Amino acid sequence: MKEIKSVETLKEFLGTAKKRGAVVGLVPTMGYLHDGHISLIRAAKKHAGKNGVVVVSIYVNPLQFGPNEDFKKYPRDLKRDRRICMDEGVDVLFLPSDSEMCPALDGPNAMTTFVVEEKLSALYEGESRPGHFKGVTTIVAKLFNIVQPDFAVFGEKDYQQLMIIKRMVRDLNYPVKIVSVPTVRDQNNVALSSRLEYLKPESREMASILWNTIQKARDRVATRKSILTWRLRDKLMRYINRRKNVKVDYIAFFDSQTLEPVREVKKGTHMAVAMYVDGVRLIDNAKL
Amino acid sequence: MKEIKSVETLKEFLGTAKKRGAVVGLVPTMGYLHDGHISLIRAAKKHAGKNGVVVVSIYVNPLQFGPNEDFKKYPRDLKRDRRICMDEGVDVLFLPSDSEMCPALDGPNAMTTFVVEEKLSALYEGESRPGHFKGVTTIVAKLFNIVQPDFAVFGEKDYQQLMIIKRMVRDLNYPVKIVSVPTVRDQNNVALSSRLEYLKPESREMASILWNTIQKARDRVATRKSILTWRLRDKLMRYINRRKNVKVDYIAFFDSQTLEPVREVKKGTHMAVAMYVDGVRLIDNAKL
């Protein structure tokens, strides 16, 4: 495995690989890798094929964190990440520096160009985290321009992000195929996330409330033609509010493709939830 | 010369060229080609070298026109443009369709992702034409993603645009070299522009007021260490206001690199002007 820090070195390395016709796949991450990331890497290895090159980038992107969010305390463990990437047969571990990815935010060298998706980014996660998706699309665009991958892999756990990246690729004609990978869950059906690290071990099981809420909604629509959104949300809120130390941020029901909120929920409607479990913000989603 | 309308066909064609190691150069235009464009094309031919491929794109980009601007009446003459490109040895004339470049602005298929440079774009031309540079950077980003050129050629006539494109390339890590070409002028020193077409032939000479104003400023700073910006602007306004049918939009003095306005003008300060000559909006700029 090559470990590369500079954009220039990466380009050189990939230039040679591309010349011999290698398919290049990118797995953009913020590190602190878990089984969810491993499934992204495995999908990338499979998709790239025998002579392909899989690049895993680790960059905790300051642009996608709000001023009161957890940028500083976001968990990091490069040693473990490196070991995982080696075990998984990653070809390049790309560790770009702040000075190349995101120079000063003010001053004469400040970054002043951004990629902004204006519609889908305003909903749900975007409403709760203003500027979040602008940070995501900008950094992903930069990674696409640096790596120029044939494909890039994203998890369905961040479903709205996945759809926004797909929209960006379509709107800006990026020559990159987006490969999506199903959410990986633990034995309690908690969607894996680096932020679970913030939970006390004894609270971890509480996090299953996100999946249980989705199941509750799924049960409801399974036996009905449809149900009014506000009515279903009401029922779910009552279900959640019975728990201590769980606070709902949003429960959203929308069209899987357009992300437009729906007035009536039925089988096939997409559901996304964000909750604070013991003070830790977690998200999950599924097609009902 | 290949004339190509679809993104897919262009990619196929360029894919083959790149495989044999050809350097690819892009000259993005809105058509109605004049000697200024020809000098861009010649620079591209030279820069691409013997085995290179020069792509000229013609696309009148609706995104960069304001609602009250001249999008509809912007001059078009494909027959003449085609002839010019053939004469100049252009390899590919790329004529993308609205449906590929800029699908509906509302509705489910609307484009919702844009590339926005937030600082330089707010000044001068951007102040007079809100949204203009957002349209420019977005379309140029799309063309870069479609063509994936090794270099792209822009004229210094649109100096602010040139600097914004360079900033975009730096901020988003586009692997594209930006080549700039000096402004081409007619016998009266009028900077060539497709919009000169709007002038009655008898008003064309009046357009030299832009260059003459720049010369006036140049004369002023040639003999002084510096001059206060407001004082110089005042003098120039008086000079211009002696003419009939000329209205100043802006006279700006700024640092060539940062585009920051200066309080004092001296040799080397950059100057840009926008004026309505007989109702037609024209721009020019130069380093003093």
HADDOCK unambig.tbl for C-alpha pairs under 7 A between the chains (distance, minus, plus):
assign (segid A and resid 111 and name CA) (segid B and resid 171 and name CA) 5.67 0.50 0.50
assign (segid A and resid 112 and name CA) (segid B and resid 117 and name CA) 5.44 0.50 0.50
assign (segid A and resid 112 and name CA) (segid B and resid 118 and name CA) 5.43 0.50 0.50
assign (segid A and resid 112 and name CA) (segid B and resid 119 and name CA) 5.98 0.50 0.50
assign (segid A and resid 113 and name CA) (segid B and resid 116 and name CA) 5.49 0.50 0.50
assign (segid A and resid 113 and name CA) (segid B and resid 117 and name CA) 4.00 0.50 0.50
assign (segid A and resid 113 and name CA) (segid B and resid 118 and name CA) 6.13 0.50 0.50
assign (segid A and resid 113 and name CA) (segid B and resid 168 and name CA) 5.70 0.50 0.50
assign (segid A and resid 113 and name CA) (segid B and resid 171 and name CA) 5.87 0.50 0.50
assign (segid A and resid 114 and name CA) (segid B and resid 115 and name CA) 5.82 0.50 0.50
assign (segid A and resid 114 and name CA) (segid B and resid 116 and name CA) 5.36 0.50 0.50
assign (segid A and resid 114 and name CA) (segid B and resid 117 and name CA) 6.33 0.50 0.50
assign (segid A and resid 115 and name CA) (segid B and resid 114 and name CA) 5.83 0.50 0.50
assign (segid A and resid 115 and name CA) (segid B and resid 115 and name CA) 4.56 0.50 0.50
assign (segid A and resid 115 and name CA) (segid B and resid 116 and name CA) 6.27 0.50 0.50
assign (segid A and resid 116 and name CA) (segid B and resid 113 and name CA) 5.48 0.50 0.50
assign (segid A and resid 116 and name CA) (segid B and resid 114 and name CA) 5.34 0.50 0.50
assign (segid A and resid 116 and name CA) (segid B and resid 115 and name CA) 6.26 0.50 0.50
assign (segid A and resid 117 and name CA) (segid B and resid 112 and name CA) 5.44 0.50 0.50
assign (segid A and resid 117 and name CA) (segid B and resid 113 and name CA) 3.99 0.50 0.50
assign (segid A and resid 117 and name CA) (segid B and resid 114 and name CA) 6.33 0.50 0.50
assign (segid A and resid 118 and name CA) (segid B and resid 112 and name CA) 5.42 0.50 0.50
assign (segid A and resid 118 and name CA) (segid B and resid 113 and name CA) 6.12 0.50 0.50
assign (segid A and resid 119 and name CA) (segid B and resid 112 and name CA) 5.96 0.50 0.50
assign (segid A and resid 141 and name CA) (segid B and resid 172 and name CA) 6.80 0.50 0.50
assign (segid A and resid 142 and name CA) (segid B and resid 172 and name CA) 4.82 0.50 0.50
assign (segid A and resid 142 and name CA) (segid B and resid 173 and name CA) 5.66 0.50 0.50
assign (segid A and resid 145 and name CA) (segid B and resid 173 and name CA) 5.80 0.50 0.50
assign (segid A and resid 145 and name CA) (segid B and resid 174 and name CA) 5.33 0.50 0.50
assign (segid A and resid 145 and name CA) (segid B and resid 175 and name CA) 6.61 0.50 0.50
assign (segid A and resid 146 and name CA) (segid B and resid 173 and name CA) 6.14 0.50 0.50
assign (segid A and resid 168 and name CA) (segid B and resid 113 and name CA) 5.69 0.50 0.50
assign (segid A and resid 171 and name CA) (segid B and resid 111 and name CA) 5.67 0.50 0.50
assign (segid A and resid 171 and name CA) (segid B and resid 113 and name CA) 5.87 0.50 0.50
assign (segid A and resid 172 and name CA) (segid B and resid 141 and name CA) 6.79 0.50 0.50
assign (segid A and resid 172 and name CA) (segid B and resid 142 and name CA) 4.82 0.50 0.50
assign (segid A and resid 173 and name CA) (segid B and resid 142 and name CA) 5.65 0.50 0.50
assign (segid A and resid 173 and name CA) (segid B and resid 145 and name CA) 5.81 0.50 0.50
assign (segid A and resid 173 and name CA) (segid B and resid 146 and name CA) 6.14 0.50 0.50
assign (segid A and resid 174 and name CA) (segid B and resid 145 and name CA) 5.32 0.50 0.50
assign (segid A and resid 175 and name CA) (segid B and resid 145 and name CA) 6.60 0.50 0.50
